[in-house]
Amino acid sequence: MRIHNGQFERNVETGFKALKKAVEQKAQITVLPELWTSGYDLENAGYYAKENIKVLRRLSQFCQTNNIWCVAGSFILKRKKGELVNSCMAFDANGRRISSYEKMHLFPALGENRVFERGDHPKIFNTPWGKAGLALCFDIRFPEIFRHYFQKKVKIVFIPAQFPFPRIAHWKILLKARALEDNCFIIACNAASHPDQKRRFGFSSIIDPWGDEVIKLEHQESVIAAELNLDRIVDADKKLYLRKSVHPRF
């Protein structure tokens, strides 16, 4: 999805068009990118915190109507005490908000640390396909959160992102490392922009526990569906002795 900074209505309609395409492709669960309604228009964060409440209600209704799960990217939201956060939301097929994760590692280069309060805890939720975890963009540089998910036997980690140019190589390596180290599927949805704009490079990917790419997009804005073979998790664990070989100190 191409995100246009500060163009709230345009972004919202683009996001829901993508969700409708996912329904047409018979998807059971879908993923949107980080801060997809606002982009990094952080000067107007207070405005988006109010408007995003309406989007969350619309997402809930969409999931219920279409019987689809959604890791709904992330949003600028406000805590009860007034602090702003970059928060990832997950909805089940009944439209219930079943998990919310506040970004733990804020990216100073984009000013997140000046606007948002950081989250304190990873979040795990149950799905028909097993336990799932949430992370956001810059989090992938910090393996501790993913090791927590490994210890809790999470099968899938969803990573909405706005990972920027020129660090495509970092993105690819880190996604594979997190899947390989922690014996899980990584489903990473990165924002796209026109290649000439050199902002967000796309390359959304699904990586399996062997480090193989189930799907990989490139710079283009696209909606694509894939089927996960969850037996790959068991296969990797048995053949690589991952859980049996963890030192008791850790």
C-alpha positions in Angstrom: 0.0 0.0 0.0 1.3 3.5 -0.9 0.8 5.8 2.0 0.5 9.6 1.4 1.6 11.6 4.4 -1.2 13.7 5.8 -3.8 12.5 3.3 -6.1 10.8 5.8 -9.2 10.2 3.6 -7.2 9.0 0.7 -5.2 6.6 2.8 -8.3 5.2 4.5 -10.0 4.5 1.2 -6.9 2.9 -0.2 -6.6 0.6 2.8 -10.2 -0.6 2.6 -9.9 -1.2 -1.1 -6.9 -3.5 -0.3 -9.0 -5.3 2.3 -11.8 -5.9 -0.2 -9.3 -7.4 -2.6 -8.0 -9.7 0.1 -11.6 -10.9 0.7 -12.0 -11.5 -3.0 -8.8 -13.6 -2.9 -10.5 -15.8 -0.1 -8.0 -14.7 2.5 -8.6 -15.8 6.1 -6.4 -13.1 7.7 -5.0 -9.9 6.2 -2.3 -7.4 7.2 -1.9 -3.7 6.7 1.2 -1.5 7.1 2.3 0.7 9.9 0.6 4.1 10.4 -1.3 3.6 7.1 -4.0 6.2 7.8 -1.6 9.1 8.5 1.9 8.3 7.4 4.6 10.0 9.4 2.7 13.3 9.6 3.5 13.5 13.3 2.9 17.2 13.6 -0.8 16.5 13.4 -0.7 13.4 15.6 -3.5 14.6 17.9 -5.9 14.9 14.9 -5.2 11.4 13.8 -5.6 10.0 17.3 -9.2 11.2 17.2 -10.0 10.2 13.6 -8.5 6.8 13.9 -11.2 5.8 16.4 -13.7 5.9 13.6 -11.4 3.8 11.4 -11.2 1.2 14.1 -15.0 1.0 14.3 -15.1 0.6 10.5 -12.5 -2.2 10.6 -14.4 -4.0 13.2 -17.6 -3.9 11.1 -15.6 -5.0 8.0 -14.2 -8.0 9.7 -17.5 -9.1 11.1 -19.3 -8.6 7.8 -16.7 -10.4 5.7 -15.8 -13.1 8.3 -12.1 -12.2 8.1 -9.3 -11.7 10.6 -7.2 -8.6 10.3 -3.9 -7.4 11.7 -4.8 -3.9 11.0 -1.4 -2.3 10.7 -0.8 0.5 13.3 -2.4 3.8 14.2 -1.7 6.9 16.1 -3.8 6.5 19.2 -4.1 8.1 22.7 -4.0 6.3 26.0 -6.5 7.1 28.7 -4.0 9.4 30.4 -3.4 11.3 27.2 -0.1 9.9 25.9 0.2 9.2 22.2 1.3 5.7 21.1 2.0 3.9 17.8 -0.4 1.0 18.3 -0.9 -2.2 16.3 -4.4 -3.7 16.4 -5.7 -7.2 15.6 -9.4 -8.1 15.0 -10.9 -11.5 14.8 -13.6 -12.6 12.3 -16.4 -11.5 14.6 -15.0 -8.0 14.6 -13.7 -8.1 18.1 -10.4 -6.3 18.9 -8.4 -9.2 20.3 -5.0 -7.6 20.7 -3.2 -4.3 20.7 0.5 -3.8 20.8 2.2 -0.4 21.5 5.5 -0.1 19.6 8.4 -0.8 22.0 11.3 0.5 20.0 10.7 4.0 18.7 12.8 5.2 15.7 14.5 8.6 16.6 15.3 9.4 12.9 11.5 9.8 12.2 10.8 11.6 15.5 8.8 8.8 17.1 10.6 9.2 20.4 9.5 12.9 20.6 5.9 12.2 19.9 5.0 8.7 21.2 5.3 6.9 24.5 6.9 3.5 24.0 5.1 0.3 24.8 6.3 -2.0 27.6 5.2 -5.5 26.6 5.1 -7.8 23.6 1.6 -9.1 22.8 0.5 -12.6 22.0 -3.0 -13.6 20.8 -4.7 -16.9 19.9 -5.8 -17.6 16.3 -7.2 -20.7 14.6 -3.7 -21.3 13.3 -1.9 -21.1 16.7 -0.4 -18.4 18.8 0.5 -15.1 17.0 2.7 -12.1 18.0 3.0 -8.5 17.0 5.9 -6.2 16.2 6.3 -3.0 14.4 9.0 -2.0 11.9 12.1 -0.8 13.9 11.4 -3.7 16.4 13.0 -6.1 14.0 16.4 -4.8 14.9 15.9 -6.0 18.5 15.8 -9.8 18.7 14.7 -9.9 22.4 11.1 -9.4 21.6 11.2 -12.3 19.0 13.0 -14.6 21.5 10.1 -13.9 23.9 7.7 -15.1 21.2 9.9 -18.2 20.6 9.8 -19.1 24.3 6.0 -18.8 24.3 5.8 -21.0 21.2 4.4 -18.4 18.9 3.9 -19.7 15.4 3.4 -16.4 13.4 4.7 -12.9 14.0 3.1 -10.1 12.1 5.2 -7.0 11.4 3.5 -4.0 9.9 6.2 -1.5 8.8 7.3 1.7 7.1 10.9 0.6 6.6 12.6 3.2 4.5 15.1 3.5 1.7 18.0 2.7 1.3 18.0 -0.2 3.8 16.5 -2.9 1.7 19.3 -5.3 2.5 18.8 -4.8 6.3 15.1 -5.5 5.9 15.6 -8.8 4.0 18.3 -10.1 6.3 16.5 -9.2 9.5 13.2 -10.8 8.5 15.0 -14.0 7.6 17.0 -13.9 10.8 14.0 -13.5 13.0 12.2 -16.4 11.3 15.3 -18.7 11.5 16.3 -17.9 15.1 12.8 -18.1 16.5 11.3 -21.0 14.4 8.2 -19.1 13.2 6.6 -17.6 10.2 7.3 -13.9 9.7 4.6 -12.0 7.9 5.9 -8.5 7.2 3.8 -5.8 5.5 5.8 -2.8 4.5 4.5 0.4 3.0 5.3 1.1 -0.7 6.0 4.3 -2.5 6.7 5.2 -6.1 10.3 4.1 -6.8 11.2 7.7 -7.8 10.2 9.0 -4.4 12.7 6.9 -2.5 10.8 6.8 0.8 9.3 3.3 1.5 10.5 0.5 -0.7 7.8 -2.2 -0.2 9.2 -5.7 -0.4 6.5 -7.1 1.8 7.3 -10.8 2.5 6.3 -14.0 4.2 9.3 -16.0 5.5 9.0 -19.5 6.8 11.0 -21.1 9.7 13.6 -22.4 7.2 14.3 -18.9 6.0 12.5 -19.5 2.7 10.4 -16.8 1.1 6.8 -18.0 0.7 6.0 -14.7 -1.1 8.0 -11.6 -1.8 6.7 -8.4 -3.4 8.9 -5.7 -4.7 8.4 -2.0 -5.0 4.8 -2.1 -6.3 1.6 -1.6 -4.4 -0.1 -5.0 -4.4 -2.4 -7.4 -2.6 -1.4 -11.0 -2.6 -2.6 -14.1 -0.8 -0.5 -17.1 0.3 -1.1 -20.4 2.1 1.1 -21.3 5.0 2.3 -24.8 5.7 2.5 -24.8 9.5 4.1 -28.2 9.5 7.3 -26.4 8.5 7.6 -25.2 12.1 7.6 -28.7 13.5 9.9 -29.9 10.8 12.5 -27.2 11.5 12.3 -27.7 15.2 12.9 -31.5 14.9 15.7 -31.3 12.4 17.5 -28.3 13.9 16.9 -29.3 17.6 16.1 -25.7 18.4 14.1 -26.0 21.6 16.0 -29.0 22.9 19.3 -27.2 22.5 18.4 -23.9 24.3 20.8 -23.5 27.3 18.9 -23.6 30.6 20.4 -20.2 31.5 18.2 -18.6 28.8 
